[in-house]
Amino acid sequence: MNTSDRVGKGPRPFRVYNAASLGTAIRYFRKAEELSQGELAERVGMSRYYLTALENGKETEHLQRILAVLRELGLRITLDRADW
């Protein structure tokens, strides 16, 4: 992970530019919660295989479309711990 993808202090947010940076963020926060891929996949109702692909930065068709819209609008996603 490029350190420029992290901002702030403490458990810092991740800037998401592409599938790879999203996968890095998902893996980081999953491990911070001490969850296995299987546990997280079961909790959210997806296969472990799909979660592994996300963490490895695979661009699914849906993710490609979302990222294309964000790029076209000059936007990025920043992931941080929710306070709710």
JOFEN-V214815 format. One record per residue. N is the residue number from 0. NEAR is the number of other ideal C-beta (glycine too) atoms within 12 Angstrom. Layout:
BEGIN
n	near
N	NEAR
N	NEAR
END
This chain:
BEGIN
n	near
0	20
1	13
2	10
3	11
4	25
5	22
6	18
7	14
8	8
9	10
10	18
11	21
12	22
13	32
14	26
15	32
16	25
17	25
18	28
19	25
20	30
21	35
22	31
23	27
24	33
25	35
26	27
27	25
28	24
29	26
30	17
31	17
32	16
33	9
34	21
35	17
36	26
37	17
38	16
39	26
40	22
41	15
42	15
43	17
44	10
45	20
46	15
47	21
48	14
49	23
50	28
51	21
52	23
53	31
54	29
55	19
56	23
57	21
58	20
59	19
60	11
61	14
62	25
63	16
64	14
65	21
66	25
67	16
68	15
69	21
70	16
71	10
72	11
73	8
74	15
75	22
76	24
77	20
78	28
79	20
80	17
81	8
82	4
83	3
END
